[in-house]
Amino acid sequence: MQEIFSNYTATIADLQKNPRAIWGQDEPVAIFDHDEPIGYCIPKDLYLQMMNALEDAHWVRVIEERKNDPEIEVSWNDL
């Protein structure tokens, strides 16, 4: 059985009948089709937090990859 990462669930039919009720939750809602989880509806603020965390993780990886690169001397006038 697949783990569900939500305290709330709804079906595709529920989503079709009243999508605002599903997206109106303050937490993720697992969407089911034929008793199988097929996705999650998440609040806008949570989505933005997730995207910011992914972007931060990306830049941490870039910094880690580049921290031992040789330095390049540049004068302020060249900028």
C-alpha positions in Angstrom: 0.0 0.0 0.0 1.3 3.4 -0.9 1.8 5.9 1.9 -0.5 8.9 1.9 1.1 12.3 2.8 -2.1 14.0 3.8 -4.7 14.1 6.6 -7.5 14.7 4.0 -8.6 12.8 1.0 -11.0 13.4 -1.9 -12.0 11.6 -5.1 -11.8 12.8 -8.7 -15.6 13.1 -8.5 -15.3 15.3 -5.4 -12.8 17.5 -7.2 -15.1 17.8 -10.3 -18.2 18.6 -8.2 -16.6 21.3 -6.0 -13.0 22.1 -6.7 -13.0 25.2 -4.4 -13.9 22.9 -1.4 -10.8 20.8 -2.1 -8.4 23.8 -2.7 -10.0 25.6 0.2 -8.2 23.3 2.8 -5.3 24.6 4.7 -3.4 21.3 4.2 -2.7 19.0 1.3 -5.5 16.9 0.0 -4.8 13.5 -1.5 -6.8 12.9 -4.7 -8.0 9.3 -5.3 -9.2 7.6 -8.5 -10.5 4.0 -8.1 -9.1 3.8 -4.6 -5.6 4.7 -5.8 -3.9 8.0 -4.9 -3.1 9.9 -8.1 -2.0 13.3 -6.8 -2.3 16.1 -4.3 -4.0 19.4 -4.2 -1.9 21.8 -2.0 -2.6 25.3 -0.8 -0.9 28.1 -2.7 1.2 29.2 0.2 2.5 25.7 0.8 3.4 25.4 -2.9 5.3 28.7 -2.8 7.2 27.4 0.3 8.1 24.2 -1.5 9.3 26.1 -4.6 11.5 28.4 -2.4 13.0 25.4 -0.6 13.8 23.7 -3.9 15.4 26.8 -5.2 17.4 27.2 -2.0 18.6 23.6 -2.3 19.6 24.1 -5.9 21.8 27.1 -5.0 23.3 25.2 -2.1 24.4 22.5 -4.6 25.8 25.1 -7.0 27.8 26.8 -4.2 29.1 23.4 -3.0 30.2 22.5 -6.5 31.9 25.8 -7.1 33.5 26.5 -3.7 36.8 24.9 -4.6 37.0 26.4 -8.1 40.0 28.7 -8.7 39.5 32.4 -8.1 39.5 34.8 -11.0 41.0 38.2 -10.5 38.8 41.0 -11.8 39.2 44.7 -11.3 36.3 47.0 -10.6 37.1 48.9 -13.8 36.6 45.7 -15.8 33.1 45.3 -14.4 
